[in-house]
Every structure is written in C-alpha cells, then in structure tokens.
Amino acid sequence: MPKKRRLPALIKDMGLCIFKRPVTREYPSSKVEVPEGYRGRQSLDPEKCISCGLCARDCPAQAIELIEVSGKRMPHFYLDRCIFCYLCAEGCPREAIKLTTNFEMSTTEKDELMVQPEEFISKPKQVDEGKYNVV
C-alpha cells in the first residue's frame, strides 16, 4: 500500500480514538454492574445443608471437601481451585448452595481463598462501604 493512502486512514483512526468516550471503567472507584446469573462466590445456608456430600462428589475441580463441624459434615470451599461451574449448586437437593454476585476475591494470602464452614455459620463481617465497593 502506498504511503499516501496510509496517512488518511491513520488520521481517521486517531480522530476516532481521541474524540470517543473511554471504553474502560474506573474500577474500583466506579461500581460495576453484574449481569443476572453471574457465577460469583458461593453462599451456603448451613441450616438447609443435610451433609449428603453431593456437592463434593459433583465438583469437577475437587474444590469442595466435607469436614466435621459441631458433629455435622459441612462443605469446605477451596476458591483457588473452583472453576465456578456451579455443579455443586445444581446437585444440592436442599438448595443450600446459592449463586452470589460477589466477584471481588483478590488476595495475597492463599488461606483467605479457603472458605471454612464456620464462616457461613457466624454473622457476616461488617464492611466499611466507603473503603470497599459493596455489590
């Protein structure tokens, strides 16, 4: 292609980039809209859980292990292994495992990606809404 033809195309493309709105979002300062059906972090209702073990059996990534908590076997989620396919939730006969829209799971500590059953039983931690982007 001759140089004469490339220059007008280059100027046209530069004009499009300069005068268009940015496509990216200023995350985390702006709230991100999560679509319906988004597969985020799992939520467990320990009252509904009957310790059947179907969630651990159905998990293709082996990200769920049943451990003993107060005389009852409860799911222990390894979020670092989880592929968020939600076969665990589909196989649960009592619908104890639910989808959430929580996608903010970044951490520098691997232990924080291991969700103990006690975390579902105890009260949820209060989050300072000014510090974190609460969805």
N, CA, C and O atoms as a GROMACS GRO file, in nm:
protein
  540
    1MET      N    1   0.085  -0.118   0.000
    1MET     CA    2   0.000   0.000   0.000
    1MET      C    3   0.090   0.124   0.000
    1MET      O    4   0.182   0.132   0.082
    2PRO      N    5   0.066   0.219  -0.089
    2PRO     CA    6   0.149   0.340  -0.093
    2PRO      C    7   0.129   0.424   0.033
    2PRO      O    8   0.026   0.415   0.100
    3LYS      N    9   0.231   0.505   0.064
    3LYS     CA   10   0.228   0.588   0.184
    3LYS      C   11   0.115   0.690   0.180
    3LYS      O   12   0.060   0.725   0.285
    4LYS      N   13   0.079   0.739   0.063
    4LYS     CA   14  -0.026   0.840   0.052
    4LYS      C   15  -0.159   0.787   0.105
    4LYS      O   16  -0.235   0.863   0.165
    5ARG      N   17  -0.189   0.661   0.084
    5ARG     CA   18  -0.318   0.604   0.126
    5ARG      C   19  -0.318   0.572   0.276
    5ARG      O   20  -0.424   0.572   0.337
    6ARG      N   21  -0.202   0.544   0.335
    6ARG     CA   22  -0.196   0.509   0.477
    6ARG      C   23  -0.219   0.630   0.567
    6ARG      O   24  -0.280   0.616   0.673
    7LEU      N   25  -0.173   0.746   0.527
    7LEU     CA   26  -0.182   0.865   0.611
    7LEU      C   27  -0.327   0.906   0.639
    7LEU      O   28  -0.358   0.933   0.755
    8PRO      N   29  -0.416   0.913   0.541
    8PRO     CA   30  -0.556   0.949   0.572
    8PRO      C   31  -0.623   0.846   0.665
    8PRO      O   32  -0.700   0.884   0.753
    9ALA      N   33  -0.594   0.720   0.645
    9ALA     CA   34  -0.653   0.617   0.732
    9ALA      C   35  -0.600   0.632   0.874
    9ALA      O   36  -0.675   0.613   0.970
   10LEU      N   37  -0.474   0.664   0.888
   10LEU     CA   38  -0.414   0.683   1.020
   10LEU      C   39  -0.476   0.803   1.090
   10LEU      O   40  -0.507   0.796   1.209
   11ILE      N   41  -0.495   0.912   1.019
   11ILE     CA   42  -0.556   1.032   1.078
   11ILE      C   43  -0.700   1.004   1.118
   11ILE      O   44  -0.745   1.047   1.224
   12LYS      N   45  -0.773   0.931   1.034
   12LYS     CA   46  -0.912   0.896   1.065
   12LYS      C   47  -0.918   0.811   1.193
   12LYS      O   48  -1.001   0.837   1.280
   13ASP      N   49  -0.832   0.711   1.204
   13ASP     CA   50  -0.830   0.624   1.322
   13ASP      C   51  -0.791   0.701   1.447
   13ASP      O   52  -0.847   0.677   1.554
   14MET      N   53  -0.695   0.792   1.436
   14MET     CA   54  -0.655   0.873   1.552
   14MET      C   55  -0.770   0.962   1.597
   14MET      O   56  -0.791   0.980   1.716
   15GLY      N   57  -0.843   1.017   1.502
   15GLY     CA   58  -0.958   1.101   1.536
   15GLY      C   59  -1.065   1.023   1.610
   15GLY      O   60  -1.126   1.074   1.704
   16LEU      N   61  -1.088   0.899   1.570
   16LEU     CA   62  -1.186   0.815   1.639
   16LEU      C   63  -1.143   0.789   1.783
   16LEU      O   64  -1.226   0.793   1.875
   17CYS      N   65  -1.016   0.763   1.804
   17CYS     CA   66  -0.966   0.733   1.938
   17CYS      C   67  -0.967   0.856   2.029
   17CYS      O   68  -0.995   0.846   2.148
   18ILE      N   69  -0.937   0.971   1.973
   18ILE     CA   70  -0.927   1.092   2.054
   18ILE      C   71  -1.064   1.143   2.096
   18ILE      O   72  -1.080   1.188   2.209
   19PHE      N   73  -1.163   1.138   2.008
   19PHE     CA   74  -1.291   1.201   2.035
   19PHE      C   75  -1.399   1.106   2.089
   19PHE      O   76  -1.509   1.152   2.119
   20LYS      N   77  -1.371   0.978   2.101
   20LYS     CA   78  -1.468   0.884   2.157
   20LYS      C   79  -1.455   0.878   2.308
   20LYS      O   80  -1.350   0.909   2.365
   21ARG      N   81  -1.565   0.838   2.372
   21ARG     CA   82  -1.562   0.817   2.517
   21ARG      C   83  -1.474   0.696   2.548
   21ARG      O   84  -1.462   0.605   2.466
   22PRO      N   85  -1.412   0.694   2.667
   22PRO     CA   86  -1.334   0.576   2.704
   22PRO      C   87  -1.424   0.454   2.723
   22PRO      O   88  -1.538   0.467   2.768
   23VAL      N   89  -1.374   0.339   2.688
   23VAL     CA   90  -1.450   0.215   2.700
   23VAL      C   91  -1.429   0.154   2.838
   23VAL      O   92  -1.516   0.084   2.889
   24THR      N   93  -1.315   0.179   2.897
   24THR     CA   94  -1.283   0.120   3.027
   24THR      C   95  -1.354   0.192   3.140
   24THR      O   96  -1.396   0.307   3.125
   25ARG      N   97  -1.367   0.125   3.254
   25ARG     CA   98  -1.429   0.183   3.373
   25ARG      C   99  -1.322   0.209   3.477
   25ARG      O  100  -1.219   0.142   3.481
   26GLU      N  101  -1.346   0.307   3.560
   26GLU     CA  102  -1.253   0.343   3.666
   26GLU      C  103  -1.276   0.253   3.788
   26GLU      O  104  -1.316   0.299   3.894
   27TYR      N  105  -1.249   0.123   3.770
   27TYR     CA  106  -1.266   0.027   3.879
   27TYR      C  107  -1.146   0.039   3.971
   27TYR      O  108  -1.034   0.049   3.920
   28PRO      N  109  -1.160   0.039   4.099
   28PRO     CA  110  -1.275   0.012   4.182
   28PRO      C  111  -1.352   0.135   4.226
   28PRO      O  112  -1.445   0.123   4.306
   29SER      N  113  -1.317   0.254   4.177
   29SER     CA  114  -1.389   0.374   4.222
   29SER      C  115  -1.531   0.381   4.166
   29SER      O  116  -1.617   0.444   4.228
   30SER      N  117  -1.557   0.320   4.051
   30SER     CA  118  -1.694   0.318   4.000
   30SER      C  119  -1.752   0.178   4.015
   30SER      O  120  -1.682   0.078   4.000
   31LYS      N  121  -1.880   0.173   4.046
   31LYS     CA  122  -1.947   0.045   4.070
   31LYS      C  123  -1.966  -0.031   3.938
   31LYS      O  124  -2.002   0.028   3.837
   32VAL      N  125  -1.941  -0.159   3.942
   32VAL     CA  126  -1.955  -0.244   3.824
   32VAL      C  127  -2.090  -0.315   3.829
   32VAL      O  128  -2.124  -0.376   3.931
   33GLU      N  129  -2.164  -0.308   3.721
   33GLU     CA  130  -2.293  -0.378   3.712
   33GLU      C  131  -2.266  -0.525   3.680
   33GLU      O  132  -2.197  -0.556   3.583
   34VAL      N  133  -2.321  -0.612   3.762
   34VAL     CA  134  -2.302  -0.756   3.742
   34VAL      C  135  -2.429  -0.811   3.676
   34VAL      O  136  -2.539  -0.787   3.725
   35PRO      N  137  -2.415  -0.885   3.566
   35PRO     CA  138  -2.534  -0.935   3.497
   35PRO      C  139  -2.607  -1.042   3.578
   35PRO      O  140  -2.548  -1.108   3.664
   36GLU      N  141  -2.735  -1.060   3.549
   36GLU     CA  142  -2.815  -1.162   3.616
   36GLU      C  143  -2.760  -1.300   3.580
   36GLU      O  144  -2.727  -1.325   3.464
   37GLY      N  145  -2.752  -1.387   3.677
   37GLY     CA  146  -2.700  -1.521   3.654
   37GLY      C  147  -2.548  -1.529   3.663
   37GLY      O  148  -2.491  -1.634   3.633
   38TYR      N  149  -2.483  -1.421   3.704
   38TYR     CA  150  -2.338  -1.421   3.718
   38TYR      C  151  -2.296  -1.523   3.823
   38TYR      O  152  -2.359  -1.531   3.928
   39ARG      N  153  -2.193  -1.598   3.796
   39ARG     CA  154  -2.146  -1.701   3.888
   39ARG      C  155  -2.031  -1.648   3.971
   39ARG      O  156  -1.915  -1.658   3.931
   40GLY      N  157  -2.064  -1.594   4.085
   40GLY     CA  158  -1.963  -1.542   4.175
   40GLY      C  159  -1.932  -1.642   4.285
   40GLY      O  160  -1.946  -1.763   4.267
   41ARG      N  161  -1.890  -1.590   4.397
   41ARG     CA  162  -1.855  -1.673   4.512
   41ARG      C  163  -1.979  -1.746   4.566
   41ARG      O  164  -2.089  -1.691   4.566
   42GLN      N  165  -1.960  -1.869   4.611
   42GLN     CA  166  -2.072  -1.948   4.662
   42GLN      C  167  -2.120  -1.897   4.796
   42GLN      O  168  -2.044  -1.837   4.873
   43SER      N  169  -2.247  -1.921   4.822
   43SER     CA  170  -2.306  -1.891   4.951
   43SER      C  171  -2.372  -2.019   5.001
   43SER      O  172  -2.444  -2.084   4.926
   44LEU      N  173  -2.347  -2.054   5.126
   44LEU     CA  174  -2.401  -2.177   5.183
   44LEU      C  175  -2.495  -2.142   5.297
   44LEU      O  176  -2.463  -2.062   5.384
   45ASP      N  177  -2.612  -2.204   5.296
   45ASP     CA  178  -2.706  -2.192   5.407
   45ASP      C  179  -2.689  -2.317   5.492
   45ASP      O  180  -2.739  -2.423   5.456
   46PRO      N  181  -2.618  -2.306   5.606
   46PRO     CA  182  -2.590  -2.425   5.687
   46PRO      C  183  -2.715  -2.490   5.746
   46PRO      O  184  -2.712  -2.608   5.780
   47GLU      N  185  -2.823  -2.415   5.758
   47GLU     CA  186  -2.948  -2.471   5.810
   47GLU      C  187  -3.009  -2.569   5.710
   47GLU      O  188  -3.069  -2.669   5.751
   48LYS      N  189  -2.994  -2.543   5.582
   48LYS     CA  190  -3.051  -2.629   5.479
   48LYS      C  191  -2.962  -2.748   5.446
   48LYS      O  192  -3.010  -2.850   5.395
   49CYS      N  193  -2.832  -2.738   5.473
   49CYS     CA  194  -2.736  -2.843   5.437
   49CYS      C  195  -2.765  -2.970   5.517
   49CYS      O  196  -2.778  -2.966   5.639
   50ILE      N  197  -2.776  -3.084   5.445
   50ILE     CA  198  -2.804  -3.211   5.511
   50ILE      C  199  -2.682  -3.304   5.510
   50ILE      O  200  -2.695  -3.422   5.542
   51SER      N  201  -2.566  -3.252   5.474
   51SER     CA  202  -2.439  -3.326   5.476
   51SER      C  203  -2.441  -3.448   5.385
   51SER      O  204  -2.384  -3.551   5.420
   52CYS      N  205  -2.506  -3.439   5.271
   52CYS     CA  206  -2.517  -3.554   5.182
   52CYS      C  207  -2.388  -3.577   5.102
   52CYS      O  208  -2.360  -3.691   5.062
   53GLY      N  209  -2.310  -3.472   5.078
   53GLY     CA  210  -2.184  -3.485   5.005
   53GLY      C  211  -2.197  -3.481   4.855
   53GLY      O  212  -2.098  -3.503   4.784
   54LEU      N  213  -2.316  -3.454   4.802
   54LEU     CA  214  -2.334  -3.447   4.657
   54LEU      C  215  -2.255  -3.332   4.596
   54LEU      O  216  -2.207  -3.343   4.484
   55CYS      N  217  -2.241  -3.223   4.669
   55CYS     CA  218  -2.166  -3.108   4.617
   55CYS      C  219  -2.020  -3.146   4.595
   55CYS      O  220  -1.962  -3.112   4.491
   56ALA      N  221  -1.961  -3.216   4.691
   56ALA     CA  222  -1.821  -3.257   4.678
   56ALA      C  223  -1.805  -3.361   4.568
   56ALA      O  224  -1.705  -3.361   4.496
   57ARG      N  225  -1.903  -3.449   4.554
   57ARG     CA  226  -1.896  -3.553   4.451
   57ARG      C  227  -1.909  -3.493   4.311
   57ARG      O  228  -1.841  -3.536   4.219
   58ASP      N  229  -1.996  -3.393   4.295
   58ASP     CA  230  -2.021  -3.334   4.164
   58ASP      C  231  -1.915  -3.235   4.118
   58ASP      O  232  -1.909  -3.203   4.000
   59CYS      N  233  -1.832  -3.186   4.208
   59CYS     CA  234  -1.735  -3.081   4.175
   59CYS      C  235  -1.623  -3.137   4.086
   59CYS      O  236  -1.546  -3.221   4.132
   60PRO      N  237  -1.612  -3.092   3.959
   60PRO     CA  238  -1.508  -3.144   3.870
   60PRO      C  239  -1.368  -3.099   3.909
   60PRO      O  240  -1.270  -3.165   3.874
   61ALA      N  241  -1.357  -2.988   3.980
   61ALA     CA  242  -1.225  -2.936   4.019
   61ALA      C  243  -1.183  -2.984   4.157
   61ALA      O  244  -1.074  -2.949   4.204
   62GLN      N  245  -1.266  -3.064   4.222
   62GLN     CA  246  -1.240  -3.113   4.358
   62GLN      C  247  -1.211  -2.996   4.452
   62GLN      O  248  -1.116  -3.000   4.531
   63ALA      N  249  -1.294  -2.894   4.443
   63ALA     CA  250  -1.276  -2.773   4.523
   63ALA      C  251  -1.359  -2.775   4.650
   63ALA      O  252  -1.360  -2.677   4.725
   64ILE      N  253  -1.430  -2.885   4.676
   64ILE     CA  254  -1.514  -2.895   4.795
   64ILE      C  255  -1.474  -3.019   4.873
   64ILE      O  256  -1.462  -3.129   4.818
   65GLU      N  257  -1.456  -3.000   5.002
   65GLU     CA  258  -1.423  -3.110   5.091
   65GLU      C  259  -1.518  -3.102   5.209
   65GLU      O  260  -1.544  -2.994   5.261
   66LEU      N  261  -1.570  -3.215   5.252
   66LEU     CA  262  -1.659  -3.216   5.368
   66LEU      C  263  -1.576  -3.235   5.494
   66LEU      O  264  -1.500  -3.331   5.505
   67ILE      N  265  -1.592  -3.142   5.588
   67ILE     CA  266  -1.520  -3.152   5.715
   67ILE      C  267  -1.620  -3.148   5.830
   67ILE      O  268  -1.732  -3.098   5.815
   68GLU      N  269  -1.579  -3.202   5.942
   68GLU     CA  270  -1.664  -3.212   6.060
   68GLU      C  271  -1.668  -3.079   6.134
   68GLU      O  272  -1.564  -3.024   6.171
   69VAL      N  273  -1.790  -3.026   6.155
   69VAL     CA  274  -1.810  -2.903   6.231
   69VAL      C  275  -1.926  -2.926   6.326
   69VAL      O  276  -2.040  -2.945   6.282
   70SER      N  277  -1.899  -2.925   6.454
   70SER     CA  278  -2.002  -2.944   6.557
   70SER      C  279  -2.085  -3.070   6.535
   70SER      O  280  -2.207  -3.068   6.550
   71GLY      N  281  -2.018  -3.178   6.500
   71GLY     CA  282  -2.087  -3.306   6.481
   71GLY      C  283  -2.158  -3.321   6.349
   71GLY      O  284  -2.229  -3.420   6.329
   72LYS      N  285  -2.141  -3.227   6.257
   72LYS     CA  286  -2.207  -3.232   6.127
   72LYS      C  287  -2.103  -3.208   6.018
   72LYS      O  288  -2.019  -3.120   6.031
   73ARG      N  289  -2.110  -3.288   5.910
   73ARG     CA  290  -2.017  -3.268   5.798
   73ARG      C  291  -2.066  -3.150   5.714
   73ARG      O  292  -2.181  -3.146   5.671
   74MET      N  293  -1.977  -3.054   5.694
   74MET     CA  294  -2.012  -2.932   5.619
   74MET      C  295  -1.912  -2.911   5.506
   74MET      O  296  -1.796  -2.950   5.518
   75PRO      N  297  -1.956  -2.850   5.395
   75PRO     CA  298  -1.864  -2.825   5.283
   75PRO      C  299  -1.760  -2.719   5.316
   75PRO      O  300  -1.791  -2.616   5.376
   76HIS      N  301  -1.639  -2.746   5.276
   76HIS     CA  302  -1.526  -2.653   5.288
   76HIS      C  303  -1.488  -2.619   5.144
   76HIS      O  304  -1.448  -2.707   5.068
   77PHE      N  305  -1.501  -2.492   5.105
   77PHE     CA  306  -1.477  -2.449   4.967
   77PHE      C  307  -1.333  -2.400   4.950
   77PHE      O  308  -1.285  -2.318   5.028
   78TYR      N  309  -1.265  -2.451   4.848
   78TYR     CA  310  -1.133  -2.404   4.809
   78TYR      C  311  -1.153  -2.316   4.685
   78TYR      O  312  -1.159  -2.366   4.573
   79LEU      N  313  -1.162  -2.186   4.706
   79LEU     CA  314  -1.190  -2.094   4.594
   79LEU      C  315  -1.075  -2.084   4.496
   79LEU      O  316  -1.095  -2.045   4.381
   80ASP      N  317  -0.954  -2.120   4.539
   80ASP     CA  318  -0.842  -2.116   4.446
   80ASP      C  319  -0.849  -2.230   4.344
   80ASP      O  320  -0.787  -2.222   4.239
   81ARG      N  321  -0.924  -2.335   4.374
   81ARG     CA  322  -0.943  -2.446   4.281
   81ARG      C  323  -1.073  -2.434   4.202
   81ARG      O  324  -1.085  -2.492   4.093
   82CYS      N  325  -1.168  -2.362   4.254
   82CYS     CA  326  -1.304  -2.357   4.198
   82CYS      C  327  -1.304  -2.298   4.057
   82CYS      O  328  -1.236  -2.199   4.030
   83ILE      N  329  -1.381  -2.360   3.968
   83ILE     CA  330  -1.395  -2.308   3.831
   83ILE      C  331  -1.531  -2.241   3.812
   83ILE      O  332  -1.567  -2.204   3.700
   84PHE      N  333  -1.607  -2.226   3.921
   84PHE     CA  334  -1.735  -2.156   3.923
   84PHE      C  335  -1.834  -2.210   3.820
   84PHE      O  336  -1.904  -2.134   3.753
   85CYS      N  337  -1.839  -2.342   3.808
   85CYS     CA  338  -1.933  -2.406   3.717
   85CYS      C  339  -2.069  -2.425   3.784
   85CYS      O  340  -2.170  -2.441   3.715
   86TYR      N  341  -2.073  -2.424   3.914
   86TYR     CA  342  -2.193  -2.438   3.996
   86TYR      C  343  -2.265  -2.570   3.979
   86TYR      O  344  -2.387  -2.577   3.994
   87LEU      N  345  -2.190  -2.676   3.949
   87LEU     CA  346  -2.249  -2.809   3.952
   87LEU      C  347  -2.282  -2.847   4.096
   87LEU      O  348  -2.372  -2.927   4.120
   88CYS      N  349  -2.209  -2.790   4.191
   88CYS     CA  350  -2.238  -2.815   4.332
   88CYS      C  351  -2.377  -2.764   4.368
   88CYS      O  352  -2.451  -2.830   4.441
   89ALA      N  353  -2.412  -2.647   4.318
   89ALA     CA  354  -2.543  -2.589   4.348
   89ALA      C  355  -2.655  -2.664   4.276
   89ALA      O  356  -2.764  -2.679   4.330
   90GLU      N  357  -2.627  -2.710   4.155
   90GLU     CA  358  -2.729  -2.784   4.080
   90GLU      C  359  -2.758  -2.919   4.145
   90GLU      O  360  -2.872  -2.965   4.143
   91GLY      N  361  -2.655  -2.982   4.202
   91GLY     CA  362  -2.673  -3.114   4.261
   91GLY      C  363  -2.725  -3.113   4.403
   91GLY      O  364  -2.763  -3.217   4.455
   92CYS      N  365  -2.729  -2.997   4.466
   92CYS     CA  366  -2.772  -2.989   4.606
   92CYS      C  367  -2.923  -3.010   4.615
   92CYS      O  368  -3.000  -2.932   4.560
   93PRO      N  369  -2.968  -3.117   4.685
   93PRO     CA  370  -3.112  -3.145   4.691
   93PRO      C  371  -3.191  -3.044   4.773
   93PRO      O  372  -3.312  -3.030   4.753
   94ARG      N  373  -3.127  -2.973   4.865
   94ARG     CA  374  -3.197  -2.877   4.951
   94ARG      C  375  -3.171  -2.732   4.912
   94ARG      O  376  -3.216  -2.640   4.980
   95GLU      N  377  -3.099  -2.711   4.802
   95GLU     CA  378  -3.062  -2.576   4.755
   95GLU      C  379  -2.992  -2.496   4.863
   95GLU      O  380  -3.023  -2.378   4.884
   96ALA      N  381  -2.898  -2.560   4.931
   96ALA     CA  382  -2.822  -2.493   5.036
   96ALA      C  383  -2.711  -2.407   4.978
   96ALA      O  384  -2.667  -2.311   5.043
   97ILE      N  385  -2.665  -2.439   4.858
   97ILE     CA  386  -2.559  -2.361   4.793
   97ILE      C  387  -2.625  -2.270   4.691
   97ILE      O  388  -2.699  -2.315   4.604
   98LYS      N  389  -2.597  -2.140   4.702
   98LYS     CA  390  -2.659  -2.040   4.615
   98LYS      C  391  -2.553  -1.962   4.539
   98LYS      O  392  -2.437  -1.955   4.581
   99LEU      N  393  -2.593  -1.904   4.426
   99LEU     CA  394  -2.508  -1.814   4.350
   99LEU      C  395  -2.507  -1.678   4.416
   99LEU      O  396  -2.609  -1.633   4.470
  100THR      N  397  -2.394  -1.613   4.412
  100THR     CA  398  -2.386  -1.473   4.454
  100THR      C  399  -2.321  -1.393   4.342
  100THR      O  400  -2.267  -1.451   4.247
  101THR      N  401  -2.327  -1.263   4.352
  101THR     CA  402  -2.262  -1.178   4.253
  101THR      C  403  -2.130  -1.122   4.304
  101THR      O  404  -2.075  -1.028   4.247
  102ASN      N  405  -2.079  -1.179   4.412
  102ASN     CA  406  -1.953  -1.133   4.469
  102ASN      C  407  -1.837  -1.182   4.384
  102ASN      O  408  -1.811  -1.302   4.378
  103PHE      N  409  -1.768  -1.091   4.319
  103PHE     CA  410  -1.655  -1.129   4.234
  103PHE      C  411  -1.523  -1.076   4.288
  103PHE      O  412  -1.417  -1.109   4.234
  104GLU      N  413  -1.527  -0.997   4.392
  104GLU     CA  414  -1.406  -0.937   4.447
  104GLU      C  415  -1.342  -1.032   4.547
  104GLU      O  416  -1.370  -1.025   4.667
  105MET      N  417  -1.256  -1.119   4.498
  105MET     CA  418  -1.193  -1.219   4.582
  105MET      C  419  -1.041  -1.210   4.576
  105MET      O  420  -0.973  -1.303   4.618
  106SER      N  421  -0.987  -1.101   4.526
  106SER     CA  422  -0.843  -1.091   4.515
  106SER      C  423  -0.779  -1.081   4.653
  106SER      O  424  -0.830  -1.013   4.742
  107THR      N  425  -0.668  -1.149   4.668
  107THR     CA  426  -0.598  -1.152   4.796
  107THR      C  427  -0.453  -1.189   4.773
  107THR      O  428  -0.417  -1.243   4.668
  108THR      N  429  -0.372  -1.161   4.871
  108THR     CA  430  -0.232  -1.203   4.864
  108THR      C  431  -0.206  -1.324   4.951
  108THR      O  432  -0.096  -1.380   4.950
  109GLU      N  433  -0.307  -1.366   5.027
  109GLU     CA  434  -0.294  -1.481   5.116
  109GLU      C  435  -0.382  -1.595   5.065
  109GLU      O  436  -0.502  -1.578   5.047
  110LYS      N  437  -0.321  -1.711   5.040
  110LYS     CA  438  -0.395  -1.826   4.989
  110LYS      C  439  -0.498  -1.876   5.089
  110LYS      O  440  -0.603  -1.928   5.049
  111ASP      N  441  -0.471  -1.861   5.218
  111ASP     CA  442  -0.564  -1.908   5.321
  111ASP      C  443  -0.699  -1.836   5.314
  111ASP      O  444  -0.800  -1.891   5.357
  112GLU      N  445  -0.701  -1.714   5.262
  112GLU     CA  446  -0.826  -1.640   5.251
  112GLU      C  447  -0.916  -1.696   5.141
  112GLU      O  448  -1.035  -1.663   5.136
  113LEU      N  449  -0.862  -1.780   5.053
  113LEU     CA  450  -0.941  -1.842   4.947
  113LEU      C  451  -0.998  -1.976   4.989
  113LEU      O  452  -1.058  -2.046   4.908
  114MET      N  453  -0.979  -2.014   5.114
  114MET     CA  454  -1.035  -2.137   5.168
  114MET      C  455  -1.148  -2.099   5.262
  114MET      O  456  -1.124  -2.048   5.372
  115VAL      N  457  -1.270  -2.122   5.220
  115VAL     CA  458  -1.387  -2.080   5.296
  115VAL      C  459  -1.426  -2.192   5.391
  115VAL      O  460  -1.472  -2.298   5.349
  116GLN      N  461  -1.408  -2.166   5.520
  116GLN     CA  462  -1.444  -2.264   5.623
  116GLN      C  463  -1.594  -2.260   5.647
  116GLN      O  464  -1.656  -2.155   5.632
  117PRO      N  465  -1.654  -2.373   5.682
  117PRO     CA  466  -1.798  -2.374   5.711
  117PRO      C  467  -1.836  -2.280   5.825
  117PRO      O  468  -1.949  -2.230   5.828
  118GLU      N  469  -1.745  -2.256   5.917
  118GLU     CA  470  -1.774  -2.166   6.029
  118GLU      C  471  -1.804  -2.024   5.981
  118GLU      O  472  -1.876  -1.950   6.047
  119GLU      N  473  -1.748  -1.986   5.867
  119GLU     CA  474  -1.770  -1.852   5.814
  119GLU      C  475  -1.916  -1.833   5.772
  119GLU      O  476  -1.967  -1.721   5.777
  120PHE      N  477  -1.982  -1.940   5.731
  120PHE     CA  478  -2.122  -1.930   5.693
  120PHE      C  479  -2.213  -1.932   5.815
  120PHE      O  480  -2.322  -1.874   5.813
  121ILE      N  481  -2.167  -1.997   5.921
  121ILE     CA  482  -2.248  -2.008   6.042
  121ILE      C  483  -2.245  -1.879   6.121
  121ILE      O  484  -2.348  -1.834   6.172
  122SER      N  485  -2.127  -1.818   6.132
  122SER     CA  486  -2.115  -1.695   6.210
  122SER      C  487  -2.176  -1.578   6.133
  122SER      O  488  -2.205  -1.589   6.014
  123LYS      N  489  -2.195  -1.468   6.203
  123LYS     CA  490  -2.251  -1.349   6.139
  123LYS      C  491  -2.153  -1.296   6.035
  123LYS      O  492  -2.032  -1.303   6.055
  124PRO      N  493  -2.204  -1.242   5.924
  124PRO     CA  494  -2.115  -1.185   5.824
  124PRO      C  495  -2.043  -1.062   5.879
  124PRO      O  496  -2.096  -0.988   5.962
  125LYS      N  497  -1.920  -1.042   5.832
  125LYS     CA  498  -1.841  -0.928   5.876
  125LYS      C  499  -1.900  -0.800   5.820
  125LYS      O  500  -1.947  -0.797   5.706
  126GLN      N  501  -1.898  -0.694   5.900
  126GLN     CA  502  -1.945  -0.564   5.853
  126GLN      C  503  -1.836  -0.503   5.765
  126GLN      O  504  -1.718  -0.505   5.800
  127VAL      N  505  -1.877  -0.449   5.653
  127VAL     CA  506  -1.784  -0.391   5.558
  127VAL      C  507  -1.804  -0.241   5.557
  127VAL      O  508  -1.917  -0.192   5.547
  128ASP      N  509  -1.693  -0.167   5.566
  128ASP     CA  510  -1.698  -0.022   5.556
  128ASP      C  511  -1.724   0.013   5.410
  128ASP      O  512  -1.637  -0.004   5.325
  129GLU      N  513  -1.845   0.063   5.380
  129GLU     CA  514  -1.884   0.089   5.242
  129GLU      C  515  -1.799   0.198   5.176
  129GLU      O  516  -1.788   0.201   5.054
  130GLY      N  517  -1.741   0.285   5.255
  130GLY     CA  518  -1.656   0.388   5.198
  130GLY      C  519  -1.523   0.334   5.151
  130GLY      O  520  -1.461   0.389   5.060
  131LYS      N  521  -1.478   0.225   5.213
  131LYS     CA  522  -1.348   0.169   5.179
  131LYS      C  523  -1.356   0.070   5.064
  131LYS      O  524  -1.267   0.065   4.979
  132TYR      N  525  -1.463  -0.010   5.060
  132TYR     CA  526  -1.476  -0.115   4.959
  132TYR      C  527  -1.598  -0.090   4.872
  132TYR      O  528  -1.692  -0.020   4.912
  133ASN      N  529  -1.595  -0.147   4.755
  133ASN     CA  530  -1.707  -0.137   4.662
  133ASN      C  531  -1.802  -0.252   4.692
  133ASN      O  532  -1.776  -0.366   4.651
  134VAL      N  533  -1.911  -0.225   4.761
  134VAL     CA  534  -2.005  -0.329   4.802
  134VAL      C  535  -2.107  -0.349   4.692
  134VAL      O  536  -2.172  -0.253   4.649
  135VAL      N  537  -2.123  -0.473   4.647
  135VAL     CA  538  -2.217  -0.504   4.538
  135VAL      C  539  -2.341  -0.568   4.596
  135VAL      O  540  -2.433  -0.602   4.522
   0.00000   0.00000   0.00000
